[in-house]
Amino acid sequence: MPRSTTFKLNITVVNPGSGNKYYIDGILQSYITLFPGCTYEFDQSDSSNNTHNLAFATLPDAADSSQYTTGVTTSGTPGNSGAYAKIEVTTSTPTRLYYYCTNHSGMGNQITCQTGTHVRAFQGGSYPGNSNQIQVTDMASTGKMIDFGNLQAGAYAKGVCGNSIKGLFGGGSPDGGTTKLNTIDQMIVSSFGNTIDYGDLSVGRHYVVAISNDTRAIWGGGSSPGSNVIDFKLFNSSANCTDFGDLTTSRYDLGGSSSTTRGLFVGGTPTSDVIDYITIASAGNATDFGDLTVGRVGCATGASATRSVSGGGSTPSISNVIDYVTIASTGNATDFGDLSQARKSPVLSSSNKTMILFGGGSTPSVVSTIDFVTISSTGNAADWGDLLAGNHLQQSSSSNGHGGLA
């Protein structure tokens, strides 16, 4: 529970045989948890702190100029009486920080801030490289995504969805499409770490998209080769997926989004302008909703509770188009604006009901940049930050606060 108080942490520097390291209250590179409403004073009065100025960052050793200074004050010279680095933690403090030495690498460790109120965007798997990395970001602040942990196995083109607690990663391919996985991984969004097995899709496929509400996770389409399969499972069960119904046409590399009651499946390969919809609570075949402003492969889609927005793709020319529909009605999409650069198959398309992040894709070069748009308005996208590395091929992301969640 947040409480207003100050804690003092005693910092010393010792070489345990692998170079100088920070010790916090006698513990080597202590992993610490901080709470909002509290102020933490990292006391550097001990003479061993000489030349080892402690600071805070959103990446280890302040990589990519990620030093964090909000609510941070310093006093004195480390190694002398009265020296400290102090941080005041609020509900706006990032959930993950690092303490580090501004002069020497490898001395610090991770800080978890139990702010507990932020929406996290998350993305898993990559191409090229078939990585097993999961990356996350706090959508309340701009910047570079950070490492969360690992999928059970490296793969790309997974279908990813989430509710307020869990993220699920289904399907994908570990080898460029020869093998099509049916496995589903589970992450707990509020923590950090590796995924666990959480059942199987009804049929293995990659370039599959996933949508969800608070209780149901649903996957649609995919390449197995081209599939019209829709299958689903409950978030609170590790059982395998059950058949839901069929898309109106078989396709893959498509976008998807949801409100609390409806799911949309958007575009895809072969080049399609089709938008399908389903009623999440009841199994059955998809129904035609309308058309995109222009048919495209590899668009990425996110939503608030009322509006679904799709960005990028190829026509086959690589596109910067953003268009939108009102989820509760049916009809064709309307122009929204443009991405900052034309990009095909963004991997990041995560929303917090207010904005959507579009990240990665090919221009045709594989990029790491992230754009954002405000869902309730229209207009061109603006820069938000970066993925950990260039990544493309299929929307493979979600959040714990998207438009499908109450």
C-alpha positions in Angstrom: 0.0 0.0 0.0 1.4 3.4 -0.9 2.7 5.2 2.2 4.5 8.5 2.7 7.9 7.8 4.3 11.7 7.8 3.6 13.9 4.8 3.6 17.7 4.9 3.7 19.8 2.3 1.9 23.4 2.0 2.7 25.7 1.7 -0.3 29.1 0.2 -0.3 31.4 -0.8 -3.2 33.3 -4.1 -3.0 35.2 -6.2 -5.6 34.0 -9.8 -5.1 36.4 -11.1 -7.8 34.5 -9.9 -10.9 35.1 -6.2 -10.6 33.6 -3.5 -8.4 29.9 -4.0 -7.5 27.4 -2.1 -5.5 26.3 -3.7 -2.2 23.0 -2.5 -0.7 22.8 -3.0 3.0 25.5 -5.6 2.6 23.8 -7.5 -0.2 25.7 -7.9 -3.5 23.9 -6.1 -6.4 20.7 -6.4 -4.5 17.5 -6.6 -6.5 15.1 -4.2 -4.8 11.4 -3.3 -4.9 10.2 0.3 -4.3 6.7 1.6 -3.6 4.8 4.7 -4.6 4.5 7.3 -1.9 8.0 6.5 -0.6 11.3 8.2 -1.0 14.5 6.1 -1.1 17.9 7.6 -0.1 20.9 5.6 -1.5 23.5 6.7 1.1 27.0 6.9 -0.5 28.8 8.3 2.5 31.1 5.2 2.8 34.6 5.9 1.4 34.3 2.9 -1.0 31.9 4.9 -3.1 34.6 7.3 -4.2 34.2 7.9 -8.0 31.2 5.5 -8.1 28.3 8.0 -8.6 25.0 6.1 -8.4 22.2 7.1 -10.8 19.0 5.6 -12.2 18.0 4.6 -15.7 15.3 2.7 -17.7 17.9 0.4 -19.3 21.0 -1.2 -17.7 24.0 1.2 -17.4 21.8 3.9 -19.0 22.1 2.3 -22.5 20.8 4.5 -25.3 20.9 7.6 -23.0 18.1 6.3 -20.9 19.1 7.9 -17.6 16.0 8.5 -15.4 15.9 11.8 -13.5 12.3 12.4 -12.5 12.0 12.7 -8.8 15.8 12.2 -8.4 18.0 14.4 -6.3 21.7 14.0 -5.4 23.9 15.6 -2.8 27.6 15.7 -2.0 30.4 13.7 -3.5 30.3 9.9 -3.2 32.7 8.6 -0.6 32.2 11.6 1.6 29.8 12.2 4.5 26.3 13.3 3.5 26.6 12.0 -0.1 23.4 10.4 -1.5 21.2 9.8 -4.5 17.6 10.0 -3.7 14.5 9.0 -5.7 10.9 9.8 -4.9 8.6 7.0 -6.3 5.1 7.9 -7.5 2.4 6.1 -9.4 4.0 7.6 -12.6 7.4 6.0 -12.0 8.3 3.3 -14.5 7.7 -0.2 -13.3 11.3 -1.2 -14.0 14.4 0.9 -13.4 18.1 0.2 -12.9 20.6 1.6 -10.5 24.1 2.0 -12.0 27.4 3.7 -11.8 27.8 6.7 -14.1 31.6 6.0 -14.4 31.8 2.1 -14.5 29.6 -0.5 -16.1 28.2 -3.7 -14.6 28.0 -2.5 -11.0 24.2 -2.2 -10.4 21.0 -4.2 -10.9 17.3 -3.9 -11.4 14.7 -2.0 -9.5 11.0 -2.9 -9.6 8.5 -0.1 -8.8 5.2 -1.5 -7.6 3.1 1.3 -9.1 0.6 -1.3 -10.3 -1.6 1.1 -12.4 0.1 1.2 -15.8 -0.9 -0.4 -19.0 1.9 -2.5 -20.5 2.3 -3.2 -24.2 4.1 -6.4 -24.9 5.4 -8.2 -28.0 7.0 -11.6 -28.5 9.2 -13.3 -31.1 11.0 -11.8 -34.0 12.1 -12.1 -37.6 14.9 -12.2 -38.7 16.5 -14.4 -36.0 13.4 -16.3 -34.7 14.1 -14.8 -31.3 12.4 -15.9 -28.1 12.6 -12.5 -26.6 9.5 -10.7 -25.1 9.7 -6.9 -24.8 7.4 -4.6 -22.9 6.9 -1.0 -22.3 4.8 1.2 -20.0 2.4 3.0 -22.3 2.3 6.0 -19.9 5.8 7.1 -21.0 7.6 7.3 -24.3 11.0 5.6 -25.0 12.6 2.3 -25.7 11.0 -1.0 -24.9 12.7 -3.2 -22.3 13.4 -7.0 -22.0 10.7 -9.0 -20.1 11.9 -12.5 -20.5 11.7 -15.4 -23.0 9.2 -17.5 -24.8 9.5 -21.2 -24.5 11.1 -21.3 -27.9 12.2 -18.8 -30.6 9.6 -18.1 -33.3 8.0 -15.4 -35.3 4.5 -14.5 -36.6 2.7 -15.5 -33.4 -0.9 -14.5 -32.6 -0.8 -12.5 -29.3 -3.6 -11.3 -27.0 -4.0 -10.4 -23.4 -6.4 -9.6 -20.6 -5.6 -7.5 -17.5 -3.5 -10.4 -16.0 -2.1 -12.6 -18.7 -0.6 -12.4 -22.2 -1.0 -15.4 -24.5 1.3 -16.2 -27.5 -0.1 -18.8 -29.9 1.4 -20.5 -33.0 4.2 -19.0 -35.0 7.1 -20.6 -36.8 10.7 -21.3 -35.6 12.2 -21.9 -39.0 10.9 -19.5 -41.7 7.6 -21.3 -42.1 8.5 -24.9 -42.6 7.3 -25.8 -39.1 4.0 -24.3 -37.9 3.6 -24.3 -34.2 0.4 -25.0 -32.3 1.8 -24.2 -28.8 0.4 -21.4 -26.6 2.7 -19.6 -24.1 1.5 -17.7 -21.0 3.0 -14.6 -19.4 1.9 -12.7 -16.3 1.9 -9.2 -17.5 2.6 -7.4 -14.2 5.9 -9.4 -13.5 9.0 -10.2 -15.5 10.3 -13.6 -16.5 9.8 -16.5 -18.9 6.6 -17.9 -20.2 5.0 -21.3 -19.4 3.0 -23.8 -21.5 -0.7 -23.0 -21.6 -2.2 -25.4 -24.1 -2.4 -25.7 -27.9 -4.2 -24.1 -30.8 -6.5 -26.5 -32.7 -4.2 -26.4 -35.7 -0.6 -25.2 -36.0 -0.1 -22.1 -38.0 1.9 -18.9 -38.2 0.9 -15.4 -39.4 -2.2 -15.9 -37.2 -3.8 -13.0 -35.3 -5.4 -13.0 -31.9 -8.0 -10.9 -30.2 -9.6 -11.1 -26.8 -11.9 -9.7 -24.1 -11.5 -10.3 -20.3 -12.4 -14.0 -20.4 -11.8 -15.3 -24.0 -8.7 -15.5 -26.2 -9.5 -16.1 -29.9 -7.1 -16.8 -32.8 -8.1 -16.3 -36.5 -6.6 -17.1 -39.9 -3.0 -17.9 -40.4 -0.8 -19.8 -42.8 -1.2 -23.6 -42.7 -1.2 -22.7 -45.7 -4.0 -20.1 -45.8 -6.5 -20.9 -43.1 -10.0 -19.7 -42.2 -9.9 -21.4 -38.8 -11.1 -19.4 -35.7 -10.4 -21.1 -32.4 -10.6 -20.0 -28.8 -9.9 -20.8 -25.2 -10.6 -19.2 -21.8 -7.9 -17.2 -20.0 -8.5 -19.1 -16.8 -7.9 -22.5 -18.3 -4.8 -24.2 -19.6 -6.9 -26.5 -21.8 -6.4 -26.6 -25.6 -8.3 -24.4 -27.9 -11.8 -25.3 -29.2 -13.2 -24.6 -32.6 -15.1 -21.3 -32.8 -16.0 -21.0 -36.5 -14.6 -19.8 -39.8 -13.5 -16.5 -41.3 -15.4 -15.4 -44.4 -12.3 -16.1 -46.5 -9.0 -18.0 -45.8 -6.1 -15.6 -45.2 -3.0 -14.9 -43.2 -0.8 -11.9 -42.1 -3.9 -10.0 -41.0 -4.7 -7.6 -38.3 -7.1 -7.9 -35.4 -8.8 -6.0 -32.6 -11.7 -6.1 -30.3 -14.2 -4.3 -28.1 -15.6 -6.1 -25.0 -18.2 -7.8 -27.2 -16.9 -7.9 -30.8 -13.8 -9.1 -32.5 -12.5 -7.8 -35.9 -10.2 -9.6 -38.4 -8.7 -7.1 -40.9 -7.1 -7.4 -44.3 -4.5 -10.2 -45.0 -2.9 -12.4 -47.7 -3.9 -12.8 -50.5 -4.2 -9.0 -50.6 -7.6 -8.3 -49.0 -9.7 -5.3 -48.0 -12.1 -7.6 -46.1 -13.1 -6.8 -42.5 -14.8 -9.7 -40.7 -16.5 -9.6 -37.3 -17.5 -12.1 -34.6 -19.5 -11.8 -31.4 -16.9 -13.0 -28.8 -19.4 -14.5 -26.4 -20.9 -16.9 -28.9 -19.2 -19.3 -31.3 -20.0 -19.2 -35.0 -18.7 -18.1 -38.4 -17.5 -14.6 -39.0 -19.7 -12.1 -40.8 -18.7 -9.4 -43.3 -18.3 -6.0 -41.6 -17.1 -3.9 -44.5 -13.9 -3.0 -46.3 -10.6 -1.2 -45.6 -10.0 2.0 -47.5 -7.4 0.0 -49.5 -6.8 -3.7 -49.4 -3.5 -4.6 -47.9 -1.3 -7.4 -46.5 0.3 -7.1 -43.1 -1.6 -4.2 -41.6 -1.6 -4.0 -37.8 -4.7 -3.1 -35.8 -5.6 -1.9 -32.3 -8.7 -0.5 -30.7 -10.4 1.5 -27.9 -13.7 0.2 -26.7 -15.4 1.9 -29.6 -13.0 2.4 -32.5 -10.6 0.1 -34.3 -7.6 1.6 -36.1 -5.4 -0.2 -38.7 -2.0 1.0 -39.9 0.5 0.1 -42.5 0.7 -3.0 -44.7 1.3 -3.4 -48.4 -1.0 -3.1 -51.4 1.6 -4.6 -52.6 3.4 -1.2 -52.4 4.4 -0.6 -48.8 1.7 1.6 -47.2 1.6 4.4 -44.6 -2.3 4.4 -44.6 -4.1 4.5 -41.3 -7.9 3.9 -41.4 -10.6 3.2 -38.8 -14.1 1.8 -38.2 -16.6 2.2 -35.4 -16.7 -1.3 -33.9 -20.4 -1.4 -32.8 -21.6 -0.7 -36.4 -20.8 -2.1 -39.8 -19.5 -0.4 -42.8 -16.4 0.6 -44.7 -13.3 2.1 -43.1 -12.6 5.9 -43.1 -9.2 7.6 -43.6 -7.5 8.4 -40.3 -4.1 9.8 -41.4 -0.6 8.5 -42.1 2.1 6.6 -40.3 5.4 8.5 -40.0 6.8 6.1 -42.6 5.3 3.5 -44.8 5.8 0.1 -43.2 4.6 -3.5 -43.9 3.8 -6.0 -41.2 4.4 -4.0 -38.0 4.9 -6.4 -35.1 3.7 -3.9 -32.5 0.1 -2.8 -32.4 -0.9 -2.3 -28.8 -3.5 0.0 -27.3 -4.4 1.4 -23.9 -7.9 2.6 -25.0 -6.5 6.1 -25.6 -3.7 5.5 -28.0 -2.2 2.8 -30.2 1.5 2.0 -30.8 2.5 0.9 -34.2 6.1 -0.5 -34.2 8.6 -2.3 -36.4 7.8 -3.6 -39.9 9.7 -3.3 -43.1 10.1 -0.1 -45.2 11.5 -2.3 -47.0 14.4 -2.2 -44.5 13.5 -3.8 -41.2 13.0 -1.0 -38.6 12.7 -0.6 -34.9 10.8 2.7 -34.7 7.4 3.1 -32.9 4.7 5.5 -33.9 1.6 6.4 -31.9 -1.8 7.8 -32.6 -4.6 9.1 -30.4 -7.6 6.8 -31.1 -10.4 9.3 -30.5 -9.1 11.9 -33.0 -7.8 11.6 -36.6 -4.4 12.7 -37.9 -0.9 11.6 -38.7 1.1 9.4 -36.3 4.0 10.8 -34.2 7.2 9.2 -32.9 6.9 7.3 -29.6 10.2 5.4 -29.3 11.8 2.2 -30.4 11.7 -1.6 -30.2 14.8 -3.3 -28.7 15.8 -4.2 -32.3 14.4 -4.1 -35.9 11.5 -6.7 -36.2 8.8 -7.4 -38.7 6.3 -10.0 -40.1 2.9 -10.1 -38.4 1.2 -8.2 -35.6 2.4 -10.2 -32.6 1.6 -8.0 -29.6 -1.1 -6.9 -27.2 -1.5 -5.1 -23.9 -3.2 -5.5 -20.5 -5.5 -2.5 -21.1 -6.8 -2.6 -24.7 -10.3 -1.9 -25.9 -11.5 -5.4 -25.5 -11.1 -5.2 -21.7 -13.7 -3.8 -19.3 
